[in-house]
Amino acid sequence: MDSYKDLRIWQLAVDLAVDCYKITSSFPREEMFGLSAQIRRASGSIAANIAEGHGRESSGSFVQFLRIAQGSLKELETHLLIGHRVGLIERFDFETLELRCIEIGKMVRALIRSLQGNKR
């Protein structure tokens, strides 16, 4: 891989962030600096940490940033659940985003295992 942009996991994380921005655009104005901002920040952080880790060009650093991305993913899942429970995110949208988070989470864990077994 020459670029983090070639990583399928990064591409899926960017797509997830874009969809989180779309979902939160319908939130009430009073949520602009609350749950909306938290969802946007956490979703963007996933792809950003994958990219930053890849750019460090060492397996150890990449794994560290993948773990940070994993934490942001869990944070996002929590914020999405809260958004659903308070009625800001429809059930279908929540379930769709949740499944995508689970898929990306599995990919992050697999990449971590791969990198730990294959030191650069």
Backbone atoms as SQL, in Angstrom:
CREATE TABLE atoms (id INTEGER PRIMARY KEY, chain TEXT, resi INTEGER, resn TEXT, atom TEXT, x REAL, y REAL, z REAL);
INSERT INTO atoms VALUES
  (1, 'A', 1, 'MET', 'N', 0.842, -1.179, 0.000),
  (2, 'A', 1, 'MET', 'CA', 0.000, 0.000, 0.000),
  (3, 'A', 1, 'MET', 'C', 0.892, 1.250, 0.000),
  (4, 'A', 2, 'ASP', 'N', 0.732, 2.041, -1.003),
  (5, 'A', 2, 'ASP', 'CA', 1.500, 3.275, -1.065),
  (6, 'A', 2, 'ASP', 'C', 0.833, 4.397, -0.286),
  (7, 'A', 3, 'SER', 'N', -0.485, 4.367, -0.225),
  (8, 'A', 3, 'SER', 'CA', -1.223, 5.455, 0.410),
  (9, 'A', 3, 'SER', 'C', -2.301, 4.894, 1.316),
  (10, 'A', 4, 'TYR', 'N', -2.574, 5.607, 2.382),
  (11, 'A', 4, 'TYR', 'CA', -3.679, 5.227, 3.262),
  (12, 'A', 4, 'TYR', 'C', -4.999, 5.245, 2.497),
  (13, 'A', 5, 'LYS', 'N', -5.052, 6.031, 1.418),
  (14, 'A', 5, 'LYS', 'CA', -6.278, 6.112, 0.618),
  (15, 'A', 5, 'LYS', 'C', -6.584, 4.804, -0.094),
  (16, 'A', 6, 'ASP', 'N', -5.584, 3.939, -0.217),
  (17, 'A', 6, 'ASP', 'CA', -5.777, 2.633, -0.829),
  (18, 'A', 6, 'ASP', 'C', -6.376, 1.614, 0.149),
  (19, 'A', 7, 'LEU', 'N', -6.355, 1.943, 1.426),
  (20, 'A', 7, 'LEU', 'CA', -6.861, 1.022, 2.437),
  (21, 'A', 7, 'LEU', 'C', -8.393, 1.008, 2.432),
  (22, 'A', 8, 'ARG', 'N', -8.964, -0.163, 2.261),
  (23, 'A', 8, 'ARG', 'CA', -10.435, -0.298, 2.262),
  (24, 'A', 8, 'ARG', 'C', -11.019, 0.177, 3.598),
  (25, 'A', 9, 'ILE', 'N', -10.334, -0.096, 4.680),
  (26, 'A', 9, 'ILE', 'CA', -10.809, 0.300, 6.000),
  (27, 'A', 9, 'ILE', 'C', -10.911, 1.831, 6.107),
  (28, 'A', 10, 'TRP', 'N', -9.939, 2.529, 5.539),
  (29, 'A', 10, 'TRP', 'CA', -9.975, 3.993, 5.553),
  (30, 'A', 10, 'TRP', 'C', -11.144, 4.491, 4.694),
  (31, 'A', 11, 'GLN', 'N', -11.337, 3.903, 3.532),
  (32, 'A', 11, 'GLN', 'CA', -12.431, 4.300, 2.642),
  (33, 'A', 11, 'GLN', 'C', -13.788, 4.123, 3.321),
  (34, 'A', 12, 'LEU', 'N', -13.977, 2.985, 4.004),
  (35, 'A', 12, 'LEU', 'CA', -15.231, 2.740, 4.711),
  (36, 'A', 12, 'LEU', 'C', -15.419, 3.707, 5.875),
  (37, 'A', 13, 'ALA', 'N', -14.327, 4.043, 6.542),
  (38, 'A', 13, 'ALA', 'CA', -14.403, 4.991, 7.661),
  (39, 'A', 13, 'ALA', 'C', -14.789, 6.387, 7.167),
  (40, 'A', 14, 'VAL', 'N', -14.257, 6.794, 6.031),
  (41, 'A', 14, 'VAL', 'CA', -14.635, 8.102, 5.459),
  (42, 'A', 14, 'VAL', 'C', -16.106, 8.086, 5.069),
  (43, 'A', 15, 'ASP', 'N', -16.545, 7.014, 4.433),
  (44, 'A', 15, 'ASP', 'CA', -17.960, 6.904, 4.062),
  (45, 'A', 15, 'ASP', 'C', -18.861, 6.979, 5.291),
  (46, 'A', 16, 'LEU', 'N', -18.454, 6.326, 6.370),
  (47, 'A', 16, 'LEU', 'CA', -19.219, 6.363, 7.609),
  (48, 'A', 16, 'LEU', 'C', -19.294, 7.786, 8.150),
  (49, 'A', 17, 'ALA', 'N', -18.169, 8.498, 8.133),
  (50, 'A', 17, 'ALA', 'CA', -18.150, 9.879, 8.619),
  (51, 'A', 17, 'ALA', 'C', -19.070, 10.770, 7.784),
  (52, 'A', 18, 'VAL', 'N', -19.035, 10.598, 6.474),
  (53, 'A', 18, 'VAL', 'CA', -19.898, 11.386, 5.595),
  (54, 'A', 18, 'VAL', 'C', -21.364, 11.131, 5.933),
  (55, 'A', 19, 'ASP', 'N', -21.714, 9.871, 6.136),
  (56, 'A', 19, 'ASP', 'CA', -23.104, 9.548, 6.467),
  (57, 'A', 19, 'ASP', 'C', -23.490, 10.066, 7.849),
  (58, 'A', 20, 'CYS', 'N', -22.550, 10.092, 8.770),
  (59, 'A', 20, 'CYS', 'CA', -22.828, 10.670, 10.096),
  (60, 'A', 20, 'CYS', 'C', -23.082, 12.180, 9.982),
  (61, 'A', 21, 'TYR', 'N', -22.339, 12.845, 9.128),
  (62, 'A', 21, 'TYR', 'CA', -22.588, 14.271, 8.887),
  (63, 'A', 21, 'TYR', 'C', -23.987, 14.470, 8.306),
  (64, 'A', 22, 'LYS', 'N', -24.375, 13.599, 7.374),
  (65, 'A', 22, 'LYS', 'CA', -25.703, 13.714, 6.761),
  (66, 'A', 22, 'LYS', 'C', -26.802, 13.496, 7.797),
  (67, 'A', 23, 'ILE', 'N', -26.643, 12.473, 8.625),
  (68, 'A', 23, 'ILE', 'CA', -27.647, 12.169, 9.657),
  (69, 'A', 23, 'ILE', 'C', -27.794, 13.339, 10.628),
  (70, 'A', 24, 'THR', 'N', -26.668, 13.892, 11.062),
  (71, 'A', 24, 'THR', 'CA', -26.726, 14.959, 12.067),
  (72, 'A', 24, 'THR', 'C', -27.200, 16.286, 11.483),
  (73, 'A', 25, 'SER', 'N', -27.193, 16.410, 10.173),
  (74, 'A', 25, 'SER', 'CA', -27.664, 17.667, 9.570),
  (75, 'A', 25, 'SER', 'C', -29.153, 17.888, 9.822),
  (76, 'A', 26, 'SER', 'N', -29.873, 16.810, 10.152),
  (77, 'A', 26, 'SER', 'CA', -31.308, 16.948, 10.441),
  (78, 'A', 26, 'SER', 'C', -31.587, 17.119, 11.936),
  (79, 'A', 27, 'PHE', 'N', -30.545, 17.107, 12.757),
  (80, 'A', 27, 'PHE', 'CA', -30.734, 17.300, 14.196),
  (81, 'A', 27, 'PHE', 'C', -31.210, 18.728, 14.468),
  (82, 'A', 28, 'PRO', 'N', -31.926, 18.929, 15.560),
  (83, 'A', 28, 'PRO', 'CA', -32.356, 20.290, 15.919),
  (84, 'A', 28, 'PRO', 'C', -31.153, 21.211, 16.116),
  (85, 'A', 29, 'ARG', 'N', -31.360, 22.471, 15.859),
  (86, 'A', 29, 'ARG', 'CA', -30.287, 23.464, 15.974),
  (87, 'A', 29, 'ARG', 'C', -29.617, 23.460, 17.354),
  (88, 'A', 30, 'GLU', 'N', -30.388, 23.217, 18.389),
  (89, 'A', 30, 'GLU', 'CA', -29.814, 23.232, 19.747),
  (90, 'A', 30, 'GLU', 'C', -28.834, 22.071, 19.981),
  (91, 'A', 31, 'GLU', 'N', -28.815, 21.103, 19.083),
  (92, 'A', 31, 'GLU', 'CA', -27.863, 19.994, 19.185),
  (93, 'A', 31, 'GLU', 'C', -26.570, 20.255, 18.424),
  (94, 'A', 32, 'MET', 'N', -26.460, 21.409, 17.778),
  (95, 'A', 32, 'MET', 'CA', -25.290, 21.701, 16.950),
  (96, 'A', 32, 'MET', 'C', -23.979, 21.553, 17.731),
  (97, 'A', 33, 'PHE', 'N', -23.979, 21.974, 18.986),
  (98, 'A', 33, 'PHE', 'CA', -22.751, 21.896, 19.782),
  (99, 'A', 33, 'PHE', 'C', -22.809, 20.765, 20.798),
  (100, 'A', 34, 'GLY', 'N', -23.830, 19.930, 20.705),
  (101, 'A', 34, 'GLY', 'CA', -23.985, 18.801, 21.610),
  (102, 'A', 34, 'GLY', 'C', -23.713, 17.496, 20.904),
  (103, 'A', 35, 'LEU', 'N', -24.738, 16.684, 20.828),
  (104, 'A', 35, 'LEU', 'CA', -24.602, 15.347, 20.260),
  (105, 'A', 35, 'LEU', 'C', -24.153, 15.376, 18.804),
  (106, 'A', 36, 'SER', 'N', -24.628, 16.327, 18.048),
  (107, 'A', 36, 'SER', 'CA', -24.233, 16.451, 16.642),
  (108, 'A', 36, 'SER', 'C', -22.720, 16.609, 16.515),
  (109, 'A', 37, 'ALA', 'N', -22.162, 17.510, 17.296),
  (110, 'A', 37, 'ALA', 'CA', -20.714, 17.742, 17.243),
  (111, 'A', 37, 'ALA', 'C', -19.943, 16.514, 17.704),
  (112, 'A', 38, 'GLN', 'N', -20.450, 15.818, 18.713),
  (113, 'A', 38, 'GLN', 'CA', -19.767, 14.626, 19.222),
  (114, 'A', 38, 'GLN', 'C', -19.745, 13.517, 18.174),
  (115, 'A', 39, 'ILE', 'N', -20.870, 13.323, 17.497),
  (116, 'A', 39, 'ILE', 'CA', -20.949, 12.290, 16.455),
  (117, 'A', 39, 'ILE', 'C', -20.011, 12.630, 15.309),
  (118, 'A', 40, 'ARG', 'N', -20.026, 13.874, 14.898),
  (119, 'A', 40, 'ARG', 'CA', -19.157, 14.291, 13.792),
  (120, 'A', 40, 'ARG', 'C', -17.682, 14.156, 14.156),
  (121, 'A', 41, 'ARG', 'N', -17.332, 14.565, 15.346),
  (122, 'A', 41, 'ARG', 'CA', -15.931, 14.509, 15.786),
  (123, 'A', 41, 'ARG', 'C', -15.445, 13.054, 15.870),
  (124, 'A', 42, 'ALA', 'N', -16.243, 12.201, 16.491),
  (125, 'A', 42, 'ALA', 'CA', -15.838, 10.799, 16.648),
  (126, 'A', 42, 'ALA', 'C', -15.751, 10.089, 15.303),
  (127, 'A', 43, 'SER', 'N', -16.724, 10.343, 14.427),
  (128, 'A', 43, 'SER', 'CA', -16.707, 9.654, 13.124),
  (129, 'A', 43, 'SER', 'C', -15.522, 10.095, 12.276),
  (130, 'A', 44, 'GLY', 'N', -15.209, 11.358, 12.288),
  (131, 'A', 44, 'GLY', 'CA', -14.061, 11.845, 11.524),
  (132, 'A', 44, 'GLY', 'C', -12.740, 11.358, 12.085),
  (133, 'A', 45, 'SER', 'N', -12.707, 11.157, 13.377),
  (134, 'A', 45, 'SER', 'CA', -11.490, 10.720, 14.050),
  (135, 'A', 45, 'SER', 'C', -11.072, 9.308, 13.645),
  (136, 'A', 46, 'ILE', 'N', -12.027, 8.480, 13.298),
  (137, 'A', 46, 'ILE', 'CA', -11.709, 7.093, 12.915),
  (138, 'A', 46, 'ILE', 'C', -10.813, 7.083, 11.686),
  (139, 'A', 47, 'ALA', 'N', -11.275, 7.701, 10.618),
  (140, 'A', 47, 'ALA', 'CA', -10.486, 7.734, 9.376),
  (141, 'A', 47, 'ALA', 'C', -9.197, 8.524, 9.556),
  (142, 'A', 48, 'ALA', 'N', -9.254, 9.608, 10.306),
  (143, 'A', 48, 'ALA', 'CA', -8.067, 10.443, 10.507),
  (144, 'A', 48, 'ALA', 'C', -6.962, 9.675, 11.228),
  (145, 'A', 49, 'ASN', 'N', -7.323, 8.872, 12.214),
  (146, 'A', 49, 'ASN', 'CA', -6.307, 8.110, 12.942),
  (147, 'A', 49, 'ASN', 'C', -5.751, 6.962, 12.113),
  (148, 'A', 50, 'ILE', 'N', -6.571, 6.371, 11.271),
  (149, 'A', 50, 'ILE', 'CA', -6.060, 5.345, 10.358),
  (150, 'A', 50, 'ILE', 'C', -5.030, 5.967, 9.420),
  (151, 'A', 51, 'ALA', 'N', -5.352, 7.123, 8.876),
  (152, 'A', 51, 'ALA', 'CA', -4.437, 7.810, 7.962),
  (153, 'A', 51, 'ALA', 'C', -3.154, 8.224, 8.680),
  (154, 'A', 52, 'GLU', 'N', -3.292, 8.796, 9.873),
  (155, 'A', 52, 'GLU', 'CA', -2.104, 9.247, 10.590),
  (156, 'A', 52, 'GLU', 'C', -1.201, 8.074, 10.961),
  (157, 'A', 53, 'GLY', 'N', -1.802, 6.982, 11.408),
  (158, 'A', 53, 'GLY', 'CA', -1.010, 5.804, 11.756),
  (159, 'A', 53, 'GLY', 'C', -0.269, 5.242, 10.560),
  (160, 'A', 54, 'HIS', 'N', -0.937, 5.198, 9.426),
  (161, 'A', 54, 'HIS', 'CA', -0.302, 4.701, 8.203),
  (162, 'A', 54, 'HIS', 'C', 0.876, 5.599, 7.824),
  (163, 'A', 55, 'GLY', 'N', 0.721, 6.874, 8.026),
  (164, 'A', 55, 'GLY', 'CA', 1.768, 7.831, 7.671),
  (165, 'A', 55, 'GLY', 'C', 2.992, 7.771, 8.555),
  (166, 'A', 56, 'ARG', 'N', 2.891, 7.145, 9.709),
  (167, 'A', 56, 'ARG', 'CA', 4.032, 7.044, 10.617),
  (168, 'A', 56, 'ARG', 'C', 5.060, 6.024, 10.147),
  (169, 'A', 57, 'GLU', 'N', 4.666, 5.147, 9.242),
  (170, 'A', 57, 'GLU', 'CA', 5.564, 4.188, 8.600),
  (171, 'A', 57, 'GLU', 'C', 6.287, 3.237, 9.553),
  (172, 'A', 58, 'SER', 'N', 5.646, 2.914, 10.669),
  (173, 'A', 58, 'SER', 'CA', 6.153, 1.841, 11.527),
  (174, 'A', 58, 'SER', 'C', 4.955, 1.084, 12.066),
  (175, 'A', 59, 'SER', 'N', 5.096, -0.206, 12.164),
  (176, 'A', 59, 'SER', 'CA', 3.984, -1.044, 12.609),
  (177, 'A', 59, 'SER', 'C', 3.499, -0.669, 14.001),
  (178, 'A', 60, 'GLY', 'N', 4.448, -0.406, 14.890),
  (179, 'A', 60, 'GLY', 'CA', 4.082, -0.061, 16.257),
  (180, 'A', 60, 'GLY', 'C', 3.240, 1.207, 16.333),
  (181, 'A', 61, 'SER', 'N', 3.653, 2.220, 15.597),
  (182, 'A', 61, 'SER', 'CA', 2.891, 3.473, 15.579),
  (183, 'A', 61, 'SER', 'C', 1.537, 3.275, 14.915),
  (184, 'A', 62, 'PHE', 'N', 1.513, 2.508, 13.840),
  (185, 'A', 62, 'PHE', 'CA', 0.262, 2.260, 13.137),
  (186, 'A', 62, 'PHE', 'C', -0.725, 1.566, 14.079),
  (187, 'A', 63, 'VAL', 'N', -0.257, 0.558, 14.796),
  (188, 'A', 63, 'VAL', 'CA', -1.112, -0.155, 15.750),
  (189, 'A', 63, 'VAL', 'C', -1.643, 0.806, 16.811),
  (190, 'A', 64, 'GLN', 'N', -0.786, 1.676, 17.307),
  (191, 'A', 64, 'GLN', 'CA', -1.206, 2.647, 18.323),
  (192, 'A', 64, 'GLN', 'C', -2.345, 3.527, 17.788),
  (193, 'A', 65, 'PHE', 'N', -2.207, 4.014, 16.573),
  (194, 'A', 65, 'PHE', 'CA', -3.250, 4.870, 16.002),
  (195, 'A', 65, 'PHE', 'C', -4.504, 4.077, 15.644),
  (196, 'A', 66, 'LEU', 'N', -4.342, 2.812, 15.284),
  (197, 'A', 66, 'LEU', 'CA', -5.513, 1.969, 15.037),
  (198, 'A', 66, 'LEU', 'C', -6.297, 1.756, 16.332),
  (199, 'A', 67, 'ARG', 'N', -5.594, 1.652, 17.431),
  (200, 'A', 67, 'ARG', 'CA', -6.280, 1.515, 18.727),
  (201, 'A', 67, 'ARG', 'C', -7.023, 2.797, 19.086),
  (202, 'A', 68, 'ILE', 'N', -6.448, 3.923, 18.747),
  (203, 'A', 68, 'ILE', 'CA', -7.147, 5.194, 18.968),
  (204, 'A', 68, 'ILE', 'C', -8.393, 5.254, 18.082),
  (205, 'A', 69, 'ALA', 'N', -8.259, 4.813, 16.834),
  (206, 'A', 69, 'ALA', 'CA', -9.413, 4.761, 15.923),
  (207, 'A', 69, 'ALA', 'C', -10.489, 3.839, 16.489),
  (208, 'A', 70, 'GLN', 'N', -10.065, 2.737, 17.076),
  (209, 'A', 70, 'GLN', 'CA', -10.993, 1.790, 17.691),
  (210, 'A', 70, 'GLN', 'C', -11.753, 2.452, 18.847),
  (211, 'A', 71, 'GLY', 'N', -11.052, 3.246, 19.635),
  (212, 'A', 71, 'GLY', 'CA', -11.701, 3.976, 20.721),
  (213, 'A', 71, 'GLY', 'C', -12.710, 4.977, 20.190),
  (214, 'A', 72, 'SER', 'N', -12.355, 5.682, 19.128),
  (215, 'A', 72, 'SER', 'CA', -13.278, 6.636, 18.507),
  (216, 'A', 72, 'SER', 'C', -14.502, 5.930, 17.946),
  (217, 'A', 73, 'LEU', 'N', -14.297, 4.730, 17.435),
  (218, 'A', 73, 'LEU', 'CA', -15.404, 3.930, 16.906),
  (219, 'A', 73, 'LEU', 'C', -16.389, 3.583, 18.022),
  (220, 'A', 74, 'LYS', 'N', -15.876, 3.187, 19.170),
  (221, 'A', 74, 'LYS', 'CA', -16.745, 2.867, 20.313),
  (222, 'A', 74, 'LYS', 'C', -17.456, 4.122, 20.819),
  (223, 'A', 75, 'GLU', 'N', -16.741, 5.220, 20.805),
  (224, 'A', 75, 'GLU', 'CA', -17.359, 6.495, 21.187),
  (225, 'A', 75, 'GLU', 'C', -18.505, 6.824, 20.235),
  (226, 'A', 76, 'LEU', 'N', -18.266, 6.656, 18.940),
  (227, 'A', 76, 'LEU', 'CA', -19.302, 6.925, 17.947),
  (228, 'A', 76, 'LEU', 'C', -20.507, 6.025, 18.163),
  (229, 'A', 77, 'GLU', 'N', -20.277, 4.735, 18.375),
  (230, 'A', 77, 'GLU', 'CA', -21.386, 3.806, 18.611),
  (231, 'A', 77, 'GLU', 'C', -22.238, 4.265, 19.790),
  (232, 'A', 78, 'THR', 'N', -21.594, 4.734, 20.836),
  (233, 'A', 78, 'THR', 'CA', -22.310, 5.205, 22.022),
  (234, 'A', 78, 'THR', 'C', -23.138, 6.439, 21.716),
  (235, 'A', 79, 'HIS', 'N', -22.558, 7.392, 21.007),
  (236, 'A', 79, 'HIS', 'CA', -23.293, 8.611, 20.659),
  (237, 'A', 79, 'HIS', 'C', -24.469, 8.308, 19.735),
  (238, 'A', 80, 'LEU', 'N', -24.275, 7.376, 18.806),
  (239, 'A', 80, 'LEU', 'CA', -25.372, 6.995, 17.915),
  (240, 'A', 80, 'LEU', 'C', -26.506, 6.351, 18.705),
  (241, 'A', 81, 'LEU', 'N', -26.162, 5.498, 19.667),
  (242, 'A', 81, 'LEU', 'CA', -27.175, 4.861, 20.498),
  (243, 'A', 81, 'LEU', 'C', -27.958, 5.910, 21.293),
  (244, 'A', 82, 'ILE', 'N', -27.250, 6.858, 21.852),
  (245, 'A', 82, 'ILE', 'CA', -27.918, 7.931, 22.591),
  (246, 'A', 82, 'ILE', 'C', -28.842, 8.706, 21.653),
  (247, 'A', 83, 'GLY', 'N', -28.330, 9.034, 20.474),
  (248, 'A', 83, 'GLY', 'CA', -29.147, 9.752, 19.494),
  (249, 'A', 83, 'GLY', 'C', -30.408, 8.989, 19.134),
  (250, 'A', 84, 'HIS', 'N', -30.282, 7.679, 19.010),
  (251, 'A', 84, 'HIS', 'CA', -31.446, 6.843, 18.715),
  (252, 'A', 84, 'HIS', 'C', -32.424, 6.840, 19.892),
  (253, 'A', 85, 'ARG', 'N', -31.891, 6.654, 21.077),
  (254, 'A', 85, 'ARG', 'CA', -32.757, 6.552, 22.265),
  (255, 'A', 85, 'ARG', 'C', -33.508, 7.847, 22.569),
  (256, 'A', 86, 'VAL', 'N', -32.918, 8.974, 22.239),
  (257, 'A', 86, 'VAL', 'CA', -33.624, 10.244, 22.495),
  (258, 'A', 86, 'VAL', 'C', -34.471, 10.675, 21.303),
  (259, 'A', 87, 'GLY', 'N', -34.510, 9.846, 20.268),
  (260, 'A', 87, 'GLY', 'CA', -35.393, 10.103, 19.143),
  (261, 'A', 87, 'GLY', 'C', -34.835, 10.970, 18.031),
  (262, 'A', 88, 'LEU', 'N', -33.518, 11.170, 18.011),
  (263, 'A', 88, 'LEU', 'CA', -32.909, 11.979, 16.961),
  (264, 'A', 88, 'LEU', 'C', -32.508, 11.148, 15.740),
  (265, 'A', 89, 'ILE', 'N', -32.315, 9.857, 15.947),
  (266, 'A', 89, 'ILE', 'CA', -31.905, 8.966, 14.861),
  (267, 'A', 89, 'ILE', 'C', -32.951, 7.857, 14.748),
  (268, 'A', 90, 'GLU', 'N', -33.511, 7.721, 13.569),
  (269, 'A', 90, 'GLU', 'CA', -34.509, 6.684, 13.319),
  (270, 'A', 90, 'GLU', 'C', -33.891, 5.292, 13.474),
  (271, 'A', 91, 'ARG', 'N', -34.720, 4.327, 13.806),
  (272, 'A', 91, 'ARG', 'CA', -34.251, 2.961, 14.051),
  (273, 'A', 91, 'ARG', 'C', -33.459, 2.395, 12.870),
  (274, 'A', 92, 'PHE', 'N', -33.990, 2.512, 11.669),
  (275, 'A', 92, 'PHE', 'CA', -33.309, 1.973, 10.489),
  (276, 'A', 92, 'PHE', 'C', -31.933, 2.606, 10.316),
  (277, 'A', 93, 'ASP', 'N', -31.862, 3.927, 10.427),
  (278, 'A', 93, 'ASP', 'CA', -30.577, 4.622, 10.281),
  (279, 'A', 93, 'ASP', 'C', -29.601, 4.189, 11.360),
  (280, 'A', 94, 'PHE', 'N', -30.084, 4.091, 12.596),
  (281, 'A', 94, 'PHE', 'CA', -29.224, 3.654, 13.698),
  (282, 'A', 94, 'PHE', 'C', -28.682, 2.253, 13.439),
  (283, 'A', 95, 'GLU', 'N', -29.564, 1.325, 13.083),
  (284, 'A', 95, 'GLU', 'CA', -29.141, -0.059, 12.869),
  (285, 'A', 95, 'GLU', 'C', -28.157, -0.170, 11.707),
  (286, 'A', 96, 'THR', 'N', -28.393, 0.607, 10.662),
  (287, 'A', 96, 'THR', 'CA', -27.483, 0.605, 9.514),
  (288, 'A', 96, 'THR', 'C', -26.095, 1.116, 9.917),
  (289, 'A', 97, 'LEU', 'N', -26.058, 2.239, 10.622),
  (290, 'A', 97, 'LEU', 'CA', -24.778, 2.796, 11.062),
  (291, 'A', 97, 'LEU', 'C', -24.086, 1.874, 12.063),
  (292, 'A', 98, 'GLU', 'N', -24.867, 1.273, 12.943),
  (293, 'A', 98, 'GLU', 'CA', -24.298, 0.360, 13.929),
  (294, 'A', 98, 'GLU', 'C', -23.628, -0.836, 13.247),
  (295, 'A', 99, 'LEU', 'N', -24.281, -1.402, 12.239),
  (296, 'A', 99, 'LEU', 'CA', -23.687, -2.534, 11.510),
  (297, 'A', 99, 'LEU', 'C', -22.393, -2.134, 10.813),
  (298, 'A', 100, 'ARG', 'N', -22.366, -0.933, 10.289),
  (299, 'A', 100, 'ARG', 'CA', -21.139, -0.451, 9.636),
  (300, 'A', 100, 'ARG', 'C', -20.030, -0.244, 10.653),
  (301, 'A', 101, 'CYS', 'N', -20.376, 0.234, 11.835),
  (302, 'A', 101, 'CYS', 'CA', -19.382, 0.381, 12.904),
  (303, 'A', 101, 'CYS', 'C', -18.810, -0.979, 13.292),
  (304, 'A', 102, 'ILE', 'N', -19.687, -1.966, 13.401),
  (305, 'A', 102, 'ILE', 'CA', -19.242, -3.319, 13.749),
  (306, 'A', 102, 'ILE', 'C', -18.292, -3.856, 12.674),
  (307, 'A', 103, 'GLU', 'N', -18.644, -3.657, 11.412),
  (308, 'A', 103, 'GLU', 'CA', -17.801, -4.122, 10.301),
  (309, 'A', 103, 'GLU', 'C', -16.419, -3.454, 10.353),
  (310, 'A', 104, 'ILE', 'N', -16.400, -2.148, 10.545),
  (311, 'A', 104, 'ILE', 'CA', -15.122, -1.429, 10.607),
  (312, 'A', 104, 'ILE', 'C', -14.334, -1.876, 11.828),
  (313, 'A', 105, 'GLY', 'N', -15.011, -2.094, 12.940),
  (314, 'A', 105, 'GLY', 'CA', -14.341, -2.564, 14.150),
  (315, 'A', 105, 'GLY', 'C', -13.643, -3.900, 13.929),
  (316, 'A', 106, 'LYS', 'N', -14.308, -4.816, 13.227),
  (317, 'A', 106, 'LYS', 'CA', -13.692, -6.110, 12.912),
  (318, 'A', 106, 'LYS', 'C', -12.470, -5.921, 12.030),
  (319, 'A', 107, 'MET', 'N', -12.570, -4.999, 11.087),
  (320, 'A', 107, 'MET', 'CA', -11.442, -4.739, 10.192),
  (321, 'A', 107, 'MET', 'C', -10.267, -4.132, 10.952),
  (322, 'A', 108, 'VAL', 'N', -10.551, -3.236, 11.890),
  (323, 'A', 108, 'VAL', 'CA', -9.490, -2.625, 12.700),
  (324, 'A', 108, 'VAL', 'C', -8.775, -3.706, 13.506),
  (325, 'A', 109, 'ARG', 'N', -9.550, -4.568, 14.155),
  (326, 'A', 109, 'ARG', 'CA', -8.939, -5.635, 14.962),
  (327, 'A', 109, 'ARG', 'C', -8.099, -6.575, 14.091),
  (328, 'A', 110, 'ALA', 'N', -8.605, -6.910, 12.907),
  (329, 'A', 110, 'ALA', 'CA', -7.852, -7.798, 12.004),
  (330, 'A', 110, 'ALA', 'C', -6.559, -7.133, 11.535),
  (331, 'A', 111, 'LEU', 'N', -6.619, -5.853, 11.246),
  (332, 'A', 111, 'LEU', 'CA', -5.419, -5.138, 10.805),
  (333, 'A', 111, 'LEU', 'C', -4.400, -5.047, 11.938),
  (334, 'A', 112, 'ILE', 'N', -4.869, -4.814, 13.146),
  (335, 'A', 112, 'ILE', 'CA', -3.957, -4.783, 14.301),
  (336, 'A', 112, 'ILE', 'C', -3.259, -6.133, 14.443),
  (337, 'A', 113, 'ARG', 'N', -4.041, -7.211, 14.390),
  (338, 'A', 113, 'ARG', 'CA', -3.443, -8.556, 14.507),
  (339, 'A', 113, 'ARG', 'C', -2.426, -8.804, 13.396),
  (340, 'A', 114, 'SER', 'N', -2.764, -8.378, 12.193),
  (341, 'A', 114, 'SER', 'CA', -1.871, -8.563, 11.047),
  (342, 'A', 114, 'SER', 'C', -0.560, -7.795, 11.250),
  (343, 'A', 115, 'LEU', 'N', -0.666, -6.559, 11.684),
  (344, 'A', 115, 'LEU', 'CA', 0.528, -5.735, 11.883),
  (345, 'A', 115, 'LEU', 'C', 1.383, -6.249, 13.036),
  (346, 'A', 116, 'GLN', 'N', 0.755, -6.773, 14.056),
  (347, 'A', 116, 'GLN', 'CA', 1.523, -7.290, 15.188),
  (348, 'A', 116, 'GLN', 'C', 2.269, -8.571, 14.829),
  (349, 'A', 117, 'GLY', 'N', 1.744, -9.286, 13.849),
  (350, 'A', 117, 'GLY', 'CA', 2.416, -10.498, 13.394),
  (351, 'A', 117, 'GLY', 'C', 3.423, -10.238, 12.285),
  (352, 'A', 118, 'ASN', 'N', 3.377, -9.009, 11.740),
  (353, 'A', 118, 'ASN', 'CA', 4.217, -8.659, 10.603),
  (354, 'A', 118, 'ASN', 'C', 4.859, -7.304, 10.866),
  (355, 'A', 119, 'LYS', 'N', 5.903, -7.279, 11.666),
  (356, 'A', 119, 'LYS', 'CA', 6.576, -6.022, 12.028),
  (357, 'A', 119, 'LYS', 'C', 7.268, -5.425, 10.812),
  (358, 'A', 120, 'ARG', 'N', 7.101, -4.085, 10.644),
  (359, 'A', 120, 'ARG', 'CA', 7.770, -3.396, 9.532),
  (360, 'A', 120, 'ARG', 'C', 9.212, -3.161, 9.862);
